[in-house]
């Protein structure tokens, strides 16, 4: 099948330019780009007035498969990804059984190929069963196609064990995706530790819970040479430590989630577990530091930490409900509305943080639109305001505090490997 996309505003995150071009796709790749292409195609799409961007790459997704499929499964999770403009996603290992072996890695990889066009990379856990006691078969998982390890949902508290695992990752050039949380300091906290949440009657989680592990992991990356990627940064001191690490030339990158740069703890007005996430929504000062970190290029990536739960689980009190928020189908809208439309970053900068930068961190040939490249792209409308509607989500998870929020930035079409994977009708 051949596909011709005409009259779109093509965003290049590398040159940071926006140009009106046509894109001709043949045999899964971009065959030709230019103005006024007069070529025959099986399907012609008029993208006039809309942006054409590289397909988004999400470094942080929970697909809940295997065995937690009442929350999400590979089919629904990847459908939600395509609806959000994501053409490649990275699945976290906190499944049942934990993704700590070549067999589980292969299960997810093969099932994703069967049910979805979205490219799925399964992450392996650092330790067996994510119990923090024994290193997983990292070499075996690498041979099975695993390109990253993580203990996401928790940190490996045994620093020596973590250091040894990072050394194995460094040997195989695998990325280490770090959830930074000192579990001993959480102490039953459920929301951020500040005057506002205390006034609501909830026990708090301090910034230090994140910051002490960020510092430790950066030091271990320096010692082992491992490529460290800090997940869901939420504090102002995390941003500062990433800045210092980069200035020192260390192999450190970092992500921030849309909910952390869009909302703060002041937005929580009552006992609504849709506001319960880990790390928690921090203070306005922290939120502004995250925005500044994005604007200055300290924070490289926008990732979702898409964490679906059932309606019954999230209907509980904040004190009992699980942590987590869905994000695949709201990431583009929140990022555009809060960062680009406000003038904080450019469209090309947003494209870099959603596509080019995460692809570069993973070491995959994605995130750019150029002749000869795989045709993974998204067409986006930014002129029409609409309300986020969880009833239209393709994800099983509806757990978000953004239902009804007015936003700009709508995915019209997602193309993966030259084929239309999602169309907003």
Residue, then its C-alpha position, 0 to 999 in steps of 0.5 A: x500500500x502507498x500513502x500520500x499525505x499532502x499539505x501538512x506542516x511537517x515538524x522536524x525535531x532535529x532542525x527545529x523547523x516547521x515546513x509545509x510538505x507532502x510525504x509519500x510512503x511506500x513499502x513501510x518507509x518514507x519514499x519522498x518528501x517535498x512540496x506539491x508532490x504529484x504522485x499516485x497513491x492508494x490513499x491520499x490524506x489532506x493534512x492542510x492546517x494540521x501538523x505532521x510529526x514523528x510518531x511519539x515514543x513512550x519510555x514508560x507504560x504499564x500494559x498490565x499483561x500478563x495476568x493483570x488484564x482486568x486493568x489493561x492488556x496488550x491489545x487495549x494498551x496499544x490501541x490507547x497508545x495509537x490513539x494518543x499518537x504513540x507508535x513505540x512504547x516501552x512496557x514496565x516489568x511489574x506484571x504477574x509473573x514479573x518480567x524477570x526472564x527471557x520467557x516473559x520478555x518473549x511472551x509480550x514481544x510476540x503477543x504485541x506483534x499479534x495484536x497491534x501495529x504499535x512497536x512494543x519493547x518489554x523491560x526486564x526487572x532488575x531483580x527476581x520477582x522484583x523482590x530486591x534480593x537476587x539479580x534477574x537473568x539480565x544477560x538472558x533477557x538481553x539475548x531475548x531482545x530486552x533493551x532496558x532494565x527497571x524495577x519500576x514501581x519501587x527502587x532496588x534498596x540494596x545499593x550493591x546489588x543495584x550497582x552489580x546489575x547496572x554494571x551488567x546493563x552497561x556491559x550490554x549497553x542496556x538503558x537503566x530506567x530508574x524509579x527513584x523512591x526510598x521505600x523506608x522513607x515513604x512511611x505510609x504517605x499517600x500524597x505530597x507532604x505539604x500544608x495543603x494535603x496535610x489540611x485535607x487529612x492525608x499523610x505526606x510523601x516528602x521530596x527527599x523520598x525521591x531525591x536521595x535515590x536520584x542522588x544515589x543512582x547518579x553516583x552509581x551511574x558514574x561508577x559503573x558507566x551505565x546509561x541511567x534514565x530517571x523516570x517521572x521526575x517530580x521535584x525541583x532538586x531532581x531537576x537540579x541534580x540532573x543538570x549537574x550530572x549532565x554538566x559533569x558529562x555523566x550518561x544521565x537522562x530524565x523524563x517528566x510526566x504531563x500530570x507533574x508539569x500540569x498539576x500540583x497538590x493545590x489542585x486536590x480538593x478532596x478524597x479523589x483517588x484519581x489524584x493519587x499517583x507515585x510520585x505524587x503531585x508536588x507543590x507549585x514550586x516543584x511544578x514550575x521547576x519541572x516546566x523550567x527544566x523542560x524549557x531549558x532542555x534539562x529534562x529530555x523526555x515527556x513520558x506518560x507513566x500510563x498506569x491503568x486501574x479498574x474503576x472499583x480500585x480507584x473508587x476507594x479512598x485515597x488512603x486505600x486506592x492504588x497509585x496511578x494515572x492513565x496518560x497515553x490518550x491525554x499526553x499530547x493534549x496536556x503537553x501542547x496546551x500547557x507547554x506549547x500554547x503557553x509559549x514555554x516551548x516550541x512545537x519542534x521542542x515538544x516533538x523532540x521530547x515526545x519522539x526524537x529524544x526518547x528514540x535516541x535514548x533507546x537507541x532505535x531509528x525512530x523519531x524523525x521524518x526523512x526519506x528512507x526512514x520508517x513511516x511512523x508518524x502522527x497528524x495533529x490538529x491544534x486549532x480546535x478546543x475539546x474536552x477530555x472524555x474518559x468514555x472515549x478512551x480505548x484504554x480499559x483504565x479511566x483513572x484520570x483527574x482530567x475528565x472534562x478538562x478543556x484542551x487543544x491538541x487532538x490526534x487525527x491519525x497515527x501511521x505505523x510502518x506506513x499503515x494507518x493504525x488509528x484514525x479519529x473519526 
